[in-house]
Amino acid sequence: MNKLSTDEQIVGFVREAEKTEATISEFCRQKGFNEGTFYKWKKRFGSMQVQEVKRLRELESENARLKRMLADRLIEIDAMQELLAKKW
């Protein structure tokens, strides 16, 4: 499985693994992804529904955008303070 797994696929894999009789390692091998990846997905998305996972991803991207905006503003403030501190 590649990094482009959709939210529906990830939640589906976690739910399907809980219902299957096969071991986790066999299940992961059948689906084509690493066992570590499965456990990471299960830890992060284990009790969530598809809509909750989508909302989480939206919030994470918005949070990253806001952090970038804050960093840009802090750089601008620092540059302005440097400029004002110079004696003409």
GUGU-524359 format. One record per atom (N, C-alpha, C): x, y, z; residue number from 1. Coordinates in nm, 4 decimals. Layout:
<nodes>
<node east="X" north="Y" up="Z" num="NUM"/>
...
</nodes>
This chain:
<nodes>
<node east="0.0860" north="-0.1174" up="0.0000" num="1"/>
<node east="0.0000" north="0.0000" up="0.0000" num="1"/>
<node east="0.0902" north="0.1231" up="0.0000" num="1"/>
<node east="0.0525" north="0.2225" up="-0.0748" num="2"/>
<node east="0.1323" north="0.3433" up="-0.0838" num="2"/>
<node east="0.0842" north="0.4479" up="0.0171" num="2"/>
<node east="0.1489" north="0.5625" up="0.0156" num="3"/>
<node east="0.1149" north="0.6684" up="0.1095" num="3"/>
<node east="-0.0165" north="0.7359" up="0.0736" num="3"/>
<node east="-0.0743" north="0.7009" up="-0.0378" num="4"/>
<node east="-0.1954" north="0.7676" up="-0.0832" num="4"/>
<node east="-0.3216" north="0.6933" up="-0.0416" num="4"/>
<node east="-0.3165" north="0.6188" up="0.0660" num="5"/>
<node east="-0.4357" north="0.5509" up="0.1157" num="5"/>
<node east="-0.5386" north="0.6548" up="0.1585" num="5"/>
<node east="-0.6613" north="0.6334" up="0.1177" num="6"/>
<node east="-0.7660" north="0.7284" up="0.1531" num="6"/>
<node east="-0.8127" north="0.7020" up="0.2950" num="6"/>
<node east="-0.8860" north="0.7985" up="0.3476" num="7"/>
<node east="-0.9386" north="0.7852" up="0.4829" num="7"/>
<node east="-1.0291" north="0.6630" up="0.4937" num="7"/>
<node east="-1.1110" north="0.6423" up="0.3912" num="8"/>
<node east="-1.2024" north="0.5280" up="0.3911" num="8"/>
<node east="-1.1253" north="0.3958" up="0.3938" num="8"/>
<node east="-1.0160" north="0.3899" up="0.3179" num="9"/>
<node east="-0.9356" north="0.2676" up="0.3143" num="9"/>
<node east="-0.8725" north="0.2399" up="0.4505" num="9"/>
<node east="-0.8168" north="0.3421" up="0.5125" num="10"/>
<node east="-0.7496" north="0.3232" up="0.6403" num="10"/>
<node east="-0.8484" north="0.2739" up="0.7462" num="10"/>
<node east="-0.9624" north="0.3407" up="0.7568" num="11"/>
<node east="-1.0633" north="0.2995" up="0.8546" num="11"/>
<node east="-1.1135" north="0.1596" up="0.8203" num="11"/>
<node east="-1.1305" north="0.1311" up="0.6914" num="12"/>
<node east="-1.1748" north="-0.0014" up="0.6486" num="12"/>
<node east="-1.0757" north="-0.1097" up="0.6857" num="12"/>
<node east="-0.9463" north="-0.0825" up="0.6679" num="13"/>
<node east="-0.8438" north="-0.1816" up="0.7036" num="13"/>
<node east="-0.8461" north="-0.2107" up="0.8531" num="13"/>
<node east="-0.8570" north="-0.1070" up="0.9330" num="14"/>
<node east="-0.8576" north="-0.1269" up="1.0783" num="14"/>
<node east="-0.9796" north="-0.2081" up="1.1197" num="14"/>
<node east="-1.0967" north="-0.1729" up="1.0657" num="15"/>
<node east="-1.2196" north="-0.2462" up="1.0992" num="15"/>
<node east="-1.2130" north="-0.3915" up="1.0508" num="15"/>
<node east="-1.1628" north="-0.4108" up="0.9300" num="16"/>
<node east="-1.1549" north="-0.5452" up="0.8740" num="16"/>
<node east="-1.0580" north="-0.6330" up="0.9529" num="16"/>
<node east="-0.9466" north="-0.5751" up="0.9969" num="17"/>
<node east="-0.8490" north="-0.6517" up="1.0737" num="17"/>
<node east="-0.9063" north="-0.6965" up="1.2075" num="17"/>
<node east="-0.9935" north="-0.6142" up="1.2648" num="18"/>
<node east="-1.0560" north="-0.6517" up="1.3920" num="18"/>
<node east="-1.1505" north="-0.7695" up="1.3755" num="18"/>
<node east="-1.2106" north="-0.7822" up="1.2571" num="19"/>
<node east="-1.3096" north="-0.8868" up="1.2337" num="19"/>
<node east="-1.2511" north="-1.0158" up="1.1773" num="19"/>
<node east="-1.1320" north="-1.0106" up="1.1220" num="20"/>
<node east="-1.0747" north="-1.1263" up="1.0542" num="20"/>
<node east="-1.0186" north="-1.2290" up="1.1526" num="20"/>
<node east="-1.0127" north="-1.3507" up="1.1072" num="21"/>
<node east="-0.9558" north="-1.4594" up="1.1881" num="21"/>
<node east="-0.8048" north="-1.4675" up="1.1717" num="21"/>
<node east="-0.7520" north="-1.4078" up="1.0663" num="22"/>
<node east="-0.6083" north="-1.4134" up="1.0394" num="22"/>
<node east="-0.5327" north="-1.3264" up="1.1388" num="22"/>
<node east="-0.4036" north="-1.3571" up="1.1546" num="23"/>
<node east="-0.3217" north="-1.2740" up="1.2417" num="23"/>
<node east="-0.2985" north="-1.1391" up="1.1731" num="23"/>
<node east="-0.2539" north="-1.0436" up="1.2507" num="24"/>
<node east="-0.2298" north="-0.9099" up="1.1963" num="24"/>
<node east="-0.1209" north="-0.9146" up="1.0893" num="24"/>
<node east="-0.0158" north="-0.9899" up="1.1129" num="25"/>
<node east="0.0916" north="-0.9974" up="1.0139" num="25"/>
<node east="0.0427" north="-1.0595" up="0.8834" num="25"/>
<node east="-0.0417" north="-1.1626" up="0.8909" num="26"/>
<node east="-0.0982" north="-1.2229" up="0.7693" num="26"/>
<node east="-0.1907" north="-1.1237" up="0.6992" num="26"/>
<node east="-0.2727" north="-1.0553" up="0.7761" num="27"/>
<node east="-0.3651" north="-0.9573" up="0.7186" num="27"/>
<node east="-0.2879" north="-0.8475" up="0.6458" num="27"/>
<node east="-0.1846" north="-0.7946" up="0.7099" num="28"/>
<node east="-0.1054" north="-0.6885" up="0.6474" num="28"/>
<node east="-0.0363" north="-0.7369" up="0.5209" num="28"/>
<node east="0.0147" north="-0.8570" up="0.5232" num="29"/>
<node east="0.0808" north="-0.9131" up="0.4057" num="29"/>
<node east="-0.0186" north="-0.9267" up="0.2912" num="29"/>
<node east="-0.1412" north="-0.9707" up="0.3206" num="30"/>
<node east="-0.2445" north="-0.9850" up="0.2180" num="30"/>
<node east="-0.2816" north="-0.8502" up="0.1567" num="30"/>
<node east="-0.2895" north="-0.7480" up="0.2403" num="31"/>
<node east="-0.3303" north="-0.6152" up="0.1935" num="31"/>
<node east="-0.2154" north="-0.5352" up="0.1339" num="31"/>
<node east="-0.0921" north="-0.5770" up="0.1606" num="32"/>
<node east="0.0233" north="-0.5140" up="0.0972" num="32"/>
<node east="0.0807" north="-0.3936" up="0.1697" num="32"/>
<node east="0.0713" north="-0.3898" up="0.3010" num="33"/>
<node east="0.1365" north="-0.2837" up="0.3754" num="33"/>
<node east="0.2048" north="-0.3414" up="0.4975" num="33"/>
<node east="0.2887" north="-0.2613" up="0.5581" num="34"/>
<node east="0.3721" north="-0.3030" up="0.6694" num="34"/>
<node east="0.2892" north="-0.3139" up="0.7974" num="34"/>
<node east="0.3282" north="-0.4067" up="0.8822" num="35"/>
<node east="0.2599" north="-0.4255" up="1.0096" num="35"/>
<node east="0.2722" north="-0.3019" up="1.0990" num="35"/>
<node east="0.3881" north="-0.2370" up="1.0938" num="36"/>
<node east="0.4080" north="-0.1136" up="1.1702" num="36"/>
<node east="0.3133" north="-0.0036" up="1.1253" num="36"/>
<node east="0.2899" north="0.0039" up="0.9950" num="37"/>
<node east="0.1958" north="0.1011" up="0.9411" num="37"/>
<node east="0.0567" north="0.0744" up="0.9942" num="37"/>
<node east="0.0181" north="-0.0514" up="0.9988" num="38"/>
<node east="-0.1139" north="-0.0862" up="1.0507" num="38"/>
<node east="-0.1300" north="-0.0423" up="1.1950" num="38"/>
<node east="-0.0305" north="-0.0699" up="1.2777" num="39"/>
<node east="-0.0410" north="-0.0345" up="1.4190" num="39"/>
<node east="-0.0420" north="0.1175" up="1.4382" num="39"/>
<node east="0.0309" north="0.1890" up="1.3510" num="40"/>
<node east="0.0273" north="0.3350" up="1.3568" num="40"/>
<node east="-0.1124" north="0.3853" up="1.3221" num="40"/>
<node east="-0.1731" north="0.3275" up="1.2184" num="41"/>
<node east="-0.3099" north="0.3641" up="1.1796" num="41"/>
<node east="-0.4080" north="0.3309" up="1.2919" num="41"/>
<node east="-0.3899" north="0.2128" up="1.3512" num="42"/>
<node east="-0.4827" north="0.1698" up="1.4563" num="42"/>
<node east="-0.4730" north="0.2612" up="1.5773" num="42"/>
<node east="-0.3523" north="0.3009" up="1.6127" num="43"/>
<node east="-0.3340" north="0.3900" up="1.7267" num="43"/>
<node east="-0.3968" north="0.5259" up="1.6983" num="43"/>
<node east="-0.3822" north="0.5736" up="1.5779" num="44"/>
<node east="-0.4290" north="0.7075" up="1.5443" num="44"/>
<node east="-0.5776" north="0.7119" up="1.5099" num="44"/>
<node east="-0.6256" north="0.6128" up="1.4344" num="45"/>
<node east="-0.7619" north="0.6168" up="1.3828" num="45"/>
<node east="-0.8497" north="0.5041" up="1.4340" num="45"/>
<node east="-0.8041" north="0.4270" up="1.5309" num="46"/>
<node east="-0.8722" north="0.3064" up="1.5739" num="46"/>
<node east="-1.0185" north="0.3216" up="1.6098" num="46"/>
<node east="-1.0538" north="0.4228" up="1.6830" num="47"/>
<node east="-1.1923" north="0.4363" up="1.7281" num="47"/>
<node east="-1.2708" north="0.5392" up="1.6477" num="47"/>
<node east="-1.2125" north="0.5898" up="1.5397" num="48"/>
<node east="-1.2781" north="0.6949" up="1.4619" num="48"/>
<node east="-1.3594" north="0.6381" up="1.3467" num="48"/>
<node east="-1.4565" north="0.7172" up="1.3052" num="49"/>
<node east="-1.5322" north="0.6886" up="1.1844" num="49"/>
<node east="-1.4692" north="0.7690" up="1.0713" num="49"/>
<node east="-1.5112" north="0.7402" up="0.9477" num="50"/>
<node east="-1.4519" north="0.8051" up="0.8308" num="50"/>
<node east="-1.4671" north="0.9571" up="0.8389" num="50"/>
<node east="-1.5839" north="1.0048" up="0.8780" num="51"/>
<node east="-1.6057" north="1.1495" up="0.8851" num="51"/>
<node east="-1.5141" north="1.2155" up="0.9875" num="51"/>
<node east="-1.4898" north="1.1482" up="1.0977" num="52"/>
<node east="-1.4014" north="1.2026" up="1.2005" num="52"/>
<node east="-1.2577" north="1.2103" up="1.1510" num="52"/>
<node east="-1.2153" north="1.1096" up="1.0746" num="53"/>
<node east="-1.0794" north="1.1089" up="1.0197" num="53"/>
<node east="-1.0639" north="1.2234" up="0.9198" num="53"/>
<node east="-1.1647" north="1.2438" up="0.8365" num="54"/>
<node east="-1.1583" north="1.3541" up="0.7396" num="54"/>
<node east="-1.1499" north="1.4877" up="0.8115" num="54"/>
<node east="-1.2295" north="1.5053" up="0.9147" num="55"/>
<node east="-1.2280" north="1.6301" up="0.9907" num="55"/>
<node east="-1.0926" north="1.6500" up="1.0588" num="55"/>
<node east="-1.0337" north="1.5422" up="1.1113" num="56"/>
<node east="-0.9020" north="1.5499" up="1.1727" num="56"/>
<node east="-0.7987" north="1.5979" up="1.0713" num="56"/>
<node east="-0.8021" north="1.5426" up="0.9525" num="57"/>
<node east="-0.7062" north="1.5841" up="0.8488" num="57"/>
<node east="-0.7268" north="1.7303" up="0.8096" num="57"/>
<node east="-0.8517" north="1.7735" up="0.8003" num="58"/>
<node east="-0.8792" north="1.9141" up="0.7689" num="58"/>
<node east="-0.8234" north="2.0054" up="0.8779" num="58"/>
<node east="-0.8444" north="1.9678" up="1.0035" num="59"/>
<node east="-0.7947" north="2.0484" up="1.1144" num="59"/>
<node east="-0.6425" north="2.0523" up="1.1171" num="59"/>
<node east="-0.5785" north="1.9396" up="1.0857" num="60"/>
<node east="-0.4326" north="1.9363" up="1.0832" num="60"/>
<node east="-0.3777" north="2.0268" up="0.9734" num="60"/>
<node east="-0.4407" north="2.0257" up="0.8560" num="61"/>
<node east="-0.3916" north="2.1117" up="0.7478" num="61"/>
<node east="-0.4159" north="2.2588" up="0.7800" num="61"/>
<node east="-0.5301" north="2.2903" up="0.8417" num="62"/>
<node east="-0.5566" north="2.4283" up="0.8810" num="62"/>
<node east="-0.4582" north="2.4738" up="0.9879" num="62"/>
<node east="-0.4283" north="2.3870" up="1.0818" num="63"/>
<node east="-0.3323" north="2.4180" up="1.1867" num="63"/>
<node east="-0.1943" north="2.4457" up="1.1271" num="63"/>
<node east="-0.1526" north="2.3651" up="1.0307" num="64"/>
<node east="-0.0229" north="2.3866" up="0.9659" num="64"/>
<node east="-0.0203" north="2.5206" up="0.8925" num="64"/>
<node east="-0.1310" north="2.5556" up="0.8261" num="65"/>
<node east="-0.1394" north="2.6829" up="0.7552" num="65"/>
<node east="-0.1292" north="2.7995" up="0.8532" num="65"/>
<node east="-0.1986" north="2.7888" up="0.9661" num="66"/>
<node east="-0.1937" north="2.8948" up="1.0664" num="66"/>
<node east="-0.0547" north="2.9084" up="1.1285" num="66"/>
<node east="0.0136" north="2.7974" up="1.1487" num="67"/>
<node east="0.1499" north="2.8030" up="1.2020" num="67"/>
<node east="0.2441" north="2.8729" up="1.1046" num="67"/>
<node east="0.2271" north="2.8444" up="0.9747" num="68"/>
<node east="0.3097" north="2.9119" up="0.8734" num="68"/>
<node east="0.2821" north="3.0623" up="0.8740" num="68"/>
<node east="0.1548" north="3.0997" up="0.8838" num="69"/>
<node east="0.1190" north="3.2416" up="0.8873" num="69"/>
<node east="0.1808" north="3.3104" up="1.0091" num="69"/>
<node east="0.1759" north="3.2452" up="1.1236" num="70"/>
<node east="0.2340" north="3.3009" up="1.2450" num="70"/>
<node east="0.3850" north="3.3170" up="1.2294" num="70"/>
<node east="0.4504" north="3.2175" up="1.1740" num="71"/>
<node east="0.5955" north="3.2251" up="1.1542" num="71"/>
<node east="0.6308" north="3.3412" up="1.0616" num="71"/>
<node east="0.5529" north="3.3600" up="0.9546" num="72"/>
<node east="0.5767" north="3.4717" up="0.8632" num="72"/>
<node east="0.5622" north="3.6056" up="0.9354" num="72"/>
<node east="0.4591" north="3.6191" up="1.0170" num="73"/>
<node east="0.4369" north="3.7440" up="1.0904" num="73"/>
<node east="0.5481" north="3.7694" up="1.1915" num="73"/>
<node east="0.5944" north="3.6650" up="1.2570" num="74"/>
<node east="0.7026" north="3.6820" up="1.3530" num="74"/>
<node east="0.8306" north="3.7271" up="1.2837" num="74"/>
<node east="0.8557" north="3.6761" up="1.1640" num="75"/>
<node east="0.9727" north="3.7188" up="1.0866" num="75"/>
<node east="0.9589" north="3.8655" up="1.0483" num="75"/>
<node east="0.8395" north="3.9053" up="1.0053" num="76"/>
<node east="0.8161" north="4.0452" up="0.9699" num="76"/>
<node east="0.8349" north="4.1373" up="1.0907" num="76"/>
<node east="0.7837" north="4.0968" up="1.2049" num="77"/>
<node east="0.7987" north="4.1772" up="1.3270" num="77"/>
<node east="0.9450" north="4.1898" up="1.3648" num="77"/>
<node east="1.0192" north="4.0805" up="1.3562" num="78"/>
<node east="1.1610" north="4.0828" up="1.3887" num="78"/>
<node east="1.2364" north="4.1757" up="1.2942" num="78"/>
<node east="1.2038" north="4.1718" up="1.1659" num="79"/>
<node east="1.2700" north="4.2580" up="1.0686" num="79"/>
<node east="1.2379" north="4.4050" up="1.0961" num="79"/>
<node east="1.1137" north="4.4342" up="1.1310" num="80"/>
<node east="1.0749" north="4.5722" up="1.1610" num="80"/>
<node east="1.1456" north="4.6223" up="1.2870" num="80"/>
<node east="1.1575" north="4.5369" up="1.3874" num="81"/>
<node east="1.2261" north="4.5773" up="1.5104" num="81"/>
<node east="1.3734" north="4.6036" up="1.4843" num="81"/>
<node east="1.4337" north="4.5214" up="1.3972" num="82"/>
<node east="1.5732" north="4.5432" up="1.3610" num="82"/>
<node east="1.5913" north="4.6764" up="1.2892" num="82"/>
<node east="1.4990" north="4.7031" up="1.1984" num="83"/>
<node east="1.5050" north="4.8270" up="1.1219" num="83"/>
<node east="1.4865" north="4.9484" up="1.2124" num="83"/>
<node east="1.3921" north="4.9401" up="1.3057" num="84"/>
<node east="1.3689" north="5.0521" up="1.3961" num="84"/>
<node east="1.4800" north="5.0714" up="1.4972" num="84"/>
<node east="1.5519" north="4.9662" up="1.5275" num="85"/>
<node east="1.6600" north="4.9747" up="1.6259" num="85"/>
<node east="1.7833" north="5.0449" up="1.5695" num="85"/>
<node east="1.7979" north="5.0508" up="1.4398" num="86"/>
<node east="1.9146" north="5.1141" up="1.3786" num="86"/>
<node east="1.9070" north="5.2652" up="1.4010" num="86"/>
<node east="2.0208" north="5.3217" up="1.4269" num="87"/>
<node east="2.0282" north="5.4673" up="1.4454" num="87"/>
<node east="2.0632" north="5.5287" up="1.3111" num="87"/>
<node east="1.9846" north="5.6214" up="1.2708" num="88"/>
<node east="2.0074" north="5.6871" up="1.1411" num="88"/>
<node east="2.0881" north="5.8049" up="1.1633" num="88"/>
</nodes>
